[in-house]
């Protein structure tokens, strides 16, 4: 996990899970085509926050799909 990503999240006061931070690292690497510690410096806050929001939205969808409604008896 990238320490620079962790520090930037802390600076922006955004809480994430370890799993989310790993996904953030991967997305930064894909977007910048650099290792996440180097690529994070190329992203403005707006692009960084967009990545975070996309990951949190995906996680929220995944959780809601995993939940099964109780059947009425």
Protein Blocks (a to p, Z undefined) as FASTA:
>chain_A
ZZklmmmmmmnopacdfklmmmmmmmmmmmnopafklmmmmpcfklmmmmmmmmmmmmmm
mmmmmpccdddZZ
